């Protein structure tokens, strides 16, 4: 993958913009160099679960710093998913507790107040730093949704992770919504009692 740069380089990505339930989770992964054995790192959506989990552990053991930022469904409802995603990215950067020389962000939006930030469209498929953040964010969010599965088993969040699968939509139709559903999303708001 590209983005072979010098200094403290941070990759930032999020997971969970599309689901009907749960938070959006961002990760900031900072490296002081690209490791020699970085093969296999790719957009988390292109990796199977086992590979993601293995790379998650490898990144945790080898990265210079990692930060996590979360915006919950209430914040998503209040400010919309784009603003909530950017907020979670800001929180992830702050949580990393370092000042990177360059911040590479997946997508076409930057983070307020960080002039050294560069957005890259489809960066999770083009750039090692962003792909690492993609993997961390995805695994963390999946673990959060696995926890919600224990509280709301009828929605099978362990499998659908809150995305609008047929099974999930049928569960909403049958059981209504939970406190973690995004009430402003189509597929949810129709089932809110007025």
Rosetta blueprint (number, residue, H / E / L):
1 X L
2 X E
3 X L
4 X L
5 X L
6 X L
7 X L
8 X L
9 X E
10 X E
11 X E
12 X E
13 X E
14 X E
15 X E
16 X L
17 X L
18 X L
19 X L
20 X L
21 X E
22 X L
23 X L
24 X E
25 X E
26 X E
27 X E
28 X E
29 X E
30 X E
31 X E
32 X L
33 X L
34 X L
35 X L
36 X L
37 X L
38 X L
39 X L
40 X L
41 X L
42 X L
43 X L
44 X H
45 X H
46 X H
47 X L
48 X L
49 X H
50 X H
51 X H
52 X H
53 X H
54 X H
55 X H
56 X H
57 X H
58 X H
59 X H
60 X H
61 X H
62 X H
63 X L
64 X L
65 X E
66 X E
67 X E
68 X E
69 X E
70 X E
71 X E
72 X L
73 X H
74 X H
75 X H
76 X H
77 X H
78 X H
79 X H
80 X L
81 X H
82 X H
83 X H
84 X H
85 X H
86 X H
87 X H
88 X H
89 X H
90 X H
91 X H
92 X H
93 X H
94 X H
95 X H
96 X H
97 X L
98 X L
99 X L
100 X L
101 X L
102 X E
103 X E
104 X E
105 X E
106 X E
107 X L
108 X L
109 X L
110 X L
111 X L
112 X L
113 X L
114 X L
115 X L
116 X L
117 X E
118 X E
119 X E
120 X E
121 X L
122 X L
123 X H
124 X H
125 X H
126 X H
127 X E
128 X H
129 X H
130 X H
131 X H
132 X H
133 X H
134 X H
135 X H
136 X H
137 X H
138 X H
139 X H
140 X H
141 X H
142 X H
143 X H
144 X H
145 X H
146 X H
147 X H
148 X H
149 X H
150 X H
151 X H
152 X L
153 X H
154 X H
155 X H
156 X L
157 X H
158 X H
159 X H
160 X H
161 X L
162 X L
163 X L
164 X L
165 X L
166 X H
167 X H
168 X H
169 X H
170 X H
171 X H
172 X H
173 X H
174 X H
175 X H
176 X L
177 X L
178 X L
179 X L
180 X L
181 X E
182 X L
183 X L
184 X L
185 X L
186 X L
187 X L
188 X L
189 X H
190 X H
191 X H
192 X L
193 X L
194 X L
